[in-house]
C-alpha cells in the first residue's frame, strides 16, 4: 500500500455505506474486522475463497 491510513479514520469514511443489522437478515460482520480481512487479502494476494476460509476457521484472524 502506497499510503497508510489510520484504521479509525477509514472506518469513519466507510461507516455510512457499510450495511447495518436491520431487519430479519444475517448479521453483518463488524466493519473493523472486514477492513482487517480486506487488508490481509490485498497484502498477501489471497483469493476470495481463501479469505472466507480464514474468516471462519482461523482464530488469529477473528
C-alpha positions as CSV (number, residue, x, y, z in Angstrom):
1,X,0.0,0.0,0.0
2,X,1.4,3.3,-1.0
3,X,-0.4,5.4,1.5
4,X,-1.2,4.2,5.0
5,X,-4.4,5.4,6.7
6,X,-5.3,5.2,10.3
7,X,-7.9,2.5,10.6
8,X,-10.4,4.6,12.7
9,X,-10.3,7.3,10.1
10,X,-11.0,4.8,7.3
11,X,-13.8,3.3,9.3
12,X,-15.4,6.7,9.8
13,X,-15.3,7.1,6.0
14,X,-16.9,3.8,5.1
15,X,-19.4,3.6,8.1
16,X,-22.3,5.4,6.3
17,X,-22.1,3.0,3.4
18,X,-21.5,-0.2,5.4
19,X,-24.5,-2.5,5.9
20,X,-26.3,-2.2,9.3
21,X,-28.1,-5.0,11.1
22,X,-31.6,-4.1,10.3
23,X,-34.5,-6.5,9.8
24,X,-34.5,-10.3,9.6
25,X,-31.2,-10.7,7.8
26,X,-27.9,-12.4,8.6
27,X,-25.9,-10.0,10.9
28,X,-23.2,-8.0,9.2
29,X,-19.6,-8.6,10.4
30,X,-18.0,-5.6,12.2
31,X,-16.5,-3.1,9.9
32,X,-13.1,-3.2,11.6
33,X,-12.9,-6.9,11.1
34,X,-13.8,-6.7,7.5
35,X,-11.2,-4.0,7.0
36,X,-8.6,-6.2,8.5
37,X,-9.6,-9.1,6.3
38,X,-9.5,-6.9,3.2
39,X,-6.1,-5.6,4.1
40,X,-4.8,-9.2,4.6
41,X,-6.3,-10.2,1.3
42,X,-4.6,-7.3,-0.5
43,X,-1.2,-7.6,1.2
44,X,-0.9,-11.4,0.8
45,X,-2.7,-11.7,-2.5
46,X,-5.3,-14.1,-1.1
47,X,-8.2,-15.4,-3.2
48,X,-11.8,-14.7,-2.1
49,X,-12.4,-18.4,-1.1
50,X,-9.2,-18.5,1.0
51,X,-10.1,-15.2,2.7
52,X,-13.6,-16.6,3.5
53,X,-12.0,-19.8,4.9
54,X,-9.6,-17.7,7.1
55,X,-12.6,-15.6,8.3
56,X,-14.4,-18.7,9.6
57,X,-11.6,-21.1,10.6
58,X,-8.7,-19.1,11.9
59,X,-8.9,-17.7,15.5
60,X,-6.0,-15.5,14.8
61,X,-7.9,-13.5,12.1
62,X,-11.2,-13.4,14.0
